[in-house]
Amino acid sequence: MQKVEHIGIAVADLAEANALYERLLGVPPYKEETVETEGVRTSFFRTGPTKIELLEATRPDSPIARFLEKRGPGIHHVAFEVRDIRAEMERLRAEGFQLLNDEPRRGADNKLVCFVHPKSAGGVLVELCQSIEPENE
């Protein structure tokens, strides 16, 4: 694995959270997008080499909606940048980690993503992410 790419934070209201984090970090979000397949709207803030991703549910059956219902707003996941997501998935499987995805899928911010189950990662939902290059699309 490489560096921490971003920290994902589940929020109930993206507009309110954007205003809060803009005041907190002193910069506006650089990007907002919806990932229909995950039922989420996201915004991203740059904070040096690591980003903050705010996540708002767009439907009640989405993972973020379930997270908010169970735990309330707060840190949802830690994402690590990887060079080759498929190779890293195989390495983690071989190490005994339980992955939530059989194949990487398209996530926010032009990334391929895969999640590691919190039960096999010390209670933390871990996201692997790889930037999508034109040849990977």
Backbone torsions as a table, in degrees:
resi	resn	phi	psi	omega
1	MET	NA	160.2	-179.4
2	GLN	-104.0	-131.1	-177.1
3	LYS	-90.4	166.8	169.3
4	VAL	-68.5	119.0	-177.8
5	GLU	-84.9	-45.5	175.2
6	HIS	-159.8	165.4	172.7
7	ILE	-115.1	125.4	-179.9
8	GLY	-93.8	131.6	-178.6
9	ILE	-124.3	121.8	177.6
10	ALA	-77.4	133.2	-179.5
11	VAL	-132.3	151.8	178.8
12	ALA	-80.5	-34.2	-176.8
13	ASP	-136.8	111.2	-175.2
14	LEU	-63.8	-40.8	-179.5
15	ALA	-62.0	-45.8	178.2
16	GLU	-63.3	-43.9	-179.3
17	ALA	-65.5	-39.5	176.8
18	ASN	-59.0	-44.4	179.6
19	ALA	-62.7	-42.8	179.7
20	LEU	-62.9	-49.6	-177.2
21	TYR	-71.3	-28.3	174.9
22	GLU	-64.2	-42.2	176.4
23	ARG	-67.4	-41.8	-177.5
24	LEU	-65.9	-45.4	-174.4
25	LEU	-94.2	-15.9	178.6
26	GLY	78.6	12.9	177.7
27	VAL	-140.6	150.6	176.2
28	PRO	-80.7	163.3	174.5
29	PRO	-63.2	144.2	180.0
30	TYR	-92.5	-10.8	-176.1
31	LYS	-160.5	141.0	170.1
32	GLU	-130.7	142.3	176.4
33	GLU	-158.5	161.3	176.4
34	THR	-110.2	135.5	174.2
35	VAL	-112.3	95.7	-175.0
36	GLU	-57.2	-41.2	-176.1
37	THR	-63.4	-25.8	179.5
38	GLU	-100.8	-6.8	-178.6
39	GLY	64.2	47.0	-174.6
40	VAL	-143.9	144.7	167.2
41	ARG	-108.3	138.2	-176.8
42	THR	-127.6	156.7	166.7
43	SER	-138.1	151.5	-177.0
44	PHE	-124.4	137.4	173.8
45	PHE	-117.9	139.2	173.6
46	ARG	-92.1	131.5	176.9
47	THR	-135.7	75.5	-175.0
48	GLY	73.1	-138.0	-177.2
49	PRO	-76.8	-12.3	-178.4
50	THR	-111.9	145.3	179.1
51	LYS	-107.5	160.0	171.8
52	ILE	-112.6	128.0	176.5
53	GLU	-111.7	121.2	173.7
54	LEU	-95.2	137.7	-174.8
55	LEU	-127.0	124.2	177.6
56	GLU	-119.6	133.4	178.4
57	ALA	-69.0	141.0	175.2
58	THR	-106.4	-6.8	176.5
59	ARG	-151.8	153.0	-173.4
60	PRO	-69.2	-16.1	-179.3
61	ASP	-98.4	8.6	-178.1
62	SER	-77.7	157.3	177.3
63	PRO	-56.6	-36.8	-179.7
64	ILE	-69.6	-40.2	177.5
65	ALA	-61.0	-43.4	178.7
66	ARG	-64.5	-41.1	178.1
67	PHE	-60.5	-48.6	-178.8
68	LEU	-62.5	-39.4	179.5
69	GLU	-64.2	-39.5	-176.3
70	LYS	-80.8	-42.4	-170.0
71	ARG	-120.4	-18.0	-175.4
72	GLY	84.1	178.6	-178.9
73	PRO	-62.3	148.4	176.5
74	GLY	154.0	-170.7	-178.0
75	ILE	-63.0	127.1	-178.8
76	HIS	-101.6	-44.6	-178.6
77	HIS	-157.5	163.0	172.0
78	VAL	-116.9	128.3	-177.6
79	ALA	-108.3	134.8	177.7
80	PHE	-113.7	133.5	176.4
81	GLU	-76.6	134.8	176.5
82	VAL	-129.0	153.9	179.9
83	ARG	-79.3	-38.4	-176.7
84	ASP	-135.9	97.3	-172.2
85	ILE	-63.8	-38.2	-179.8
86	ARG	-65.4	-42.6	177.6
87	ALA	-64.4	-40.4	179.7
88	GLU	-67.7	-37.3	176.2
89	MET	-61.4	-44.1	178.9
90	GLU	-63.9	-42.2	178.8
91	ARG	-61.1	-44.6	-178.8
92	LEU	-67.5	-40.5	175.7
93	ARG	-57.9	-45.3	-179.8
94	ALA	-62.7	-28.5	178.1
95	GLU	-83.5	-2.4	176.8
96	GLY	95.2	7.5	178.3
97	PHE	-78.1	144.8	177.2
98	GLN	-93.2	120.7	178.2
99	LEU	-95.4	146.0	178.8
100	LEU	-87.6	-7.6	-179.4
101	ASN	-130.4	139.2	173.3
102	ASP	-79.5	-32.0	179.3
103	GLU	-131.8	149.6	174.5
104	PRO	-65.2	152.8	177.1
105	ARG	-131.3	165.8	-178.9
106	ARG	-73.4	127.9	177.3
107	GLY	-116.8	-165.4	179.5
108	ALA	-74.7	164.2	173.0
109	ASP	60.7	35.8	175.7
110	ASN	58.7	49.9	-178.1
111	LYS	-126.2	150.9	161.2
112	LEU	-91.7	138.0	-174.7
113	VAL	-134.3	157.0	173.1
114	CYS	-151.8	145.7	-179.6
115	PHE	-114.0	145.3	175.1
116	VAL	-101.9	129.2	-177.3
117	HIS	-59.9	135.0	179.9
118	PRO	-58.8	-31.2	-178.7
119	LYS	-64.1	-24.4	179.4
120	SER	-103.7	2.7	-178.2
121	ALA	-127.5	40.3	174.5
122	GLY	65.6	28.4	177.8
123	GLY	85.9	6.1	-178.6
124	VAL	-112.3	129.5	172.1
125	LEU	-75.7	118.0	-177.8
126	VAL	-107.9	132.8	175.4
127	GLU	-109.6	133.2	169.0
128	LEU	-97.7	137.4	178.2
129	CYS	-140.6	140.8	179.1
130	GLN	-130.3	129.4	177.0
131	SER	-60.6	138.3	178.8
132	ILE	-84.8	119.8	175.1
133	GLU	-92.1	155.9	-179.4
134	PRO	-51.3	-37.0	-178.8
135	GLU	-74.3	-15.1	180.0
136	ASN	-90.5	-7.2	-175.0
137	GLU	-77.1	NA	NA
